[in-house]
Amino acid sequence: MAGFLDVLLRGAILVLASLVLGGVVWSRLILRAGPDRPPAGPTTLALRVVAVAAGLAALAQTSTLLVALTELRTAAGWPLAEFLETTFAATALTRIALALAVGYLARRLSRDPAGALAWHALGAGAVLLVVSSAVLSHAVARVEDRTLLLMLDAAHQLAAAVWIGGLAHLTVFAGFRARQARRPRSVGAGAAYTGKGEGGPFEKGSGSDASGLAVRDSDVVGQETSGLTVRDSDVVGHDLSGRPVDDVVGVGAVDDAVVIGRFSNLAFVSVLVLVVAGVALTWQYVGEWAALVGTAYGVMVLSKVVLLAAVLVLAAMNLRSVRTASAGSGVRLLRFVEVELGLGVTVLFAAASLTSLPPAVDVTTDRATVAEVADRFRPTPPRLTSPSVAELIAKAEPLMAPVTRREPIERAWSEYNHHWAGFFVLIMGLLAALERLGVRAARHWPLVLLGLAGFLFLRNDPRAWPLGPAGFWESFLLPDVLQHRAFVVLIVSFAVFEWMVRTGRLPVRPWGYVFPLLCAIGGGLLLTHSHAMFNLKDEFLTEVTHAPLGLFGAFAGWGRWLELRLPGAGRGPGWLWTICLIVEGLILVVYREA
């Protein structure tokens, strides 16, 4: 349990720290906020997001301390004094102090102008909050090249935080611009003007959805008392008297194209640093090509690479949209940014899971061969009959006991579960494909998930309630059981909401977003899912199929998101998530543990 919670908390801290540093960089370099200038619209909003994220980061870091301390508790009590002497505790406490200080400064700067010292302190605190994470990485434990690895890790995390945190603040900024544009204002006669800031890349093109992040010109236009058409001063970049506003002050200070251009340049540099540092770290921690496939660390690195490649494809498409500035390109850009951000957050959680795995270069005796890994994906006839529950309980170790062995009957039980779960998912994917081809009755395909949820609830953990002797609440102390039941809840939620949306019982917005968000969350959880085993190699070979399942789940979720948010994208996003479901079903059908 402690390991699972620690990975989730570390992932949350990475996301929150990215929001902090990304927001500070966004305010200073993109919006050009600075000393002795009163904060305006978007700067205030960005700094408030920074303050909230910093507070939550302090809370999450405190939680990691409590989890670690609870794990160390013995019959003699809490080893608090010894625990506080560790590098982990000292670094965590320092990060809590940094987060609280940054949160206080961001909150203050969002309300009142301040001098250069406050701004410099805010920037330094945000940078230290991110780079201090390197002290908790594998780099500290290395004997050779420790300083180099710490520097590479710090650069890697800085670049990721600026990029992914910046994407989050770009999304927030777009929402702010849309809200401002929907507020027409009246000014005195003779003040009519227009500017290239009106609409900009965020202007809504015909045929786009009405999600609210982009708006029509008609939402921006207002009428003054003499009947002259005017534009919101916050959009155009002029004050109410018609005079231009310095582009460092606030929202309308710069048009959207300038904001997007500045961020594009910053993101390009961040991605370059991220990739270079990532390649160097991979070489140091993986060592050879075979280790990328034969170890859990290597497979997780490959998962990050796949996710990063997808994000970079979206980033390249966004860059082309910025350069072409065609009609409707702003809406497409924002929708791609949303998906880019979602996949980026998944990358951060995958990175957090790496801290719980031994570097591949250190795994030698328990490393799987490429042939052994490939064998786990080799199609074989699915297992259609299940071992008896009584026989399994008699031969397997008690649920709450430490794992020292894994009996053949346990493997057979698990394979049976995965194979039948694969049949459910495969049927669901095929029905979804039929719906896309025009078969109306197939729209009820989400109900297949209710059968899957019931099947998994009964069979996931046979030694726990309702089939086994372990009590319902007692079994929640094991991370395996907790994760399995969390997945069941996600599946039921997915089934109910998506079926009601597809049959018209609920509106597509907002209830249609339950599907993509649950898919994305489920995919992320699969990437952090682990089985407690006594043999590192056995554990890896059992879980090696979780990585592609997690990836396809994430892609399915964000494909559906794009289908809903950008109808003008055509049929591609819809077929993407449908094919992902079918592939996930096939992977489950060929799942093997021996």
C-alpha positions, 0 to 999 in steps of 0.5 A: 500500500505504501509504495502505491500511495507514494507513487501517486503522491510523487506524481501529484507533486510533479504535476503541482510543481510544474503548475508552480514553475510553469505559472511563474515562467508564464507570468514573467516571460509570456505575460511580461509581468514584473516589479512595481506593476499592478497585476491585471487579469491573466497575471492575477489568475496565473499567480492564483493558480501558482498559489493554490498549486504550491499549497497542494504541493506542500500538502502532498509532500507532507503526505509522503512523509506520513506514508513513509513514517507509517511504514517504518512504525514498529511495536516500539513506536515511531522512529521519528528522530532517526527518520528526520536524520534521513536525506528524504525527510530533510529534503521533503521538509525543505520542499514543504517550506519552499512550497509554502513560501512560493504560495505566499509570495504568489498570493501576495503578488496576485493582489498588489504590486511589489518590487524586484526582490519579491519577484526574484524570490518567487522565481528562485523558490519555484526553481528550487521546488522543482530541482530539489526533486532531483535529490530524491531521485536515483542520482543521489544513490549513484557512486559514479557520476553523481554530480552529472546525474543530479544536474541532468535530472534537475535540467530534465525536470525543469524543462518538463515543468516549464513545458507541461506547466506552461501548457496548463497555464495556456489552457487557463489563459484561453478560458480567461480570454473566452470569458472576457470576450463574452463581456461586451462593454460600452465606451464613449462616442468616437472610441470605436476601434479594432485591432488584430487582438480581436479574436486572434488565434482563439477566435471561434471558426464556423463549424467548431463546437461551443465548449466555451474556450473559444468564442465567435466575434459576435460574442465580443462585439458590443455597441456604445450609446451612439451605435458605434461598434466597439471591442472589449478593451481587454481583448484589443489591448487598449484602455477605455479611453482608446489609448494602447496599453503597455503589453506588460500590464495584462490581458489585452496588452498583447494579442493572442498571436504574441502570447502563442508565439512567445510560448511556442519559442519557450516550449521548443527550447524546453522540449529540446532540453528535456529530450537531450537530458532524457536521452543522457539519463536513459543511457546512464540508467539503462545501459544497453538496448536489451534492458529497455525490454527486459526490465520494468524500468526499461519498459516504463522508459519506453512507455514515456518515450511513446507518450512523449512522441505522441505529445510532440506530434501534437506540438508539431501540429500546433506549431504549424497552426500557429504559423499558418494562422488559418481560419479555425486554427485557433480552436484546433490549436487549443483542443490539441493543447488540451490533449497535449497537456493530458498526455503530459500529465500522464508522462509525469506520473510515469516518471514518478513510477520510475523512482520506485523501480531499480534502474535497469543497469542494476538489474542483471540476474533478474533481467528477462530476455527479449525472447521471454518478453516476446513470449508473453505476447505470443497468441495462445488459446485462451483459458476457458475453464477456471480452477475451483475457489476452494482449491486455490484457497487451500494451496495459495498463501493467505491474502494478508501474508507476505508473498513468498511464492506463487502457485501454478493454480494462482497463475491459472486463475489470473489468466482465466480472469484476464482472458474473459475480461479481454472478451468483454473489452473486445466485444465492446470495441467491436460493437463501438465499431459497428456503431460508427458504421451506422448500426444504431442498436450497437450504441448500447455497447457501454452496457457490456462494461457492467458485465465486466465490472461484475465479473472482476468484482467477484474474481479479482481477489478470490481470497477476499470477500465475497469468495474468500475468508479475508474481510471486505475492509481488511482486504483494502490494506493490500494495494493489489485489492485496492487498485482492483476495486478502484478499477471496478468503480471506474468501469461502472462509472464509465458504463453508466455515464457513457450509455446514458450519453449515447442513448440521449438520457444525458447531454454530451456536455458535460457528461460525455467527458466522463468516458475520456477522463476515466480512460485517461485515469485508468490508463495512468493507474495501469502504468503504476499498477504493481503485483507484490511478488517475491521474484523481481523477474516474475513480477516484471513478466506478469506486469509487462502487458500492463504498459501497452494496456495503459498506453492504449487506455490513455490514447483511447481517452484522449482520442474520445476527448478530441472527438468531443471537443473538436468535431471538425477533426473528422472521423480520425479521433473516433476511430482512434479510441475505437481501435484502441479498445479492440487492441486492448481486448486482444492483448488481454485475450493473449495475456500469460503469466507462465 
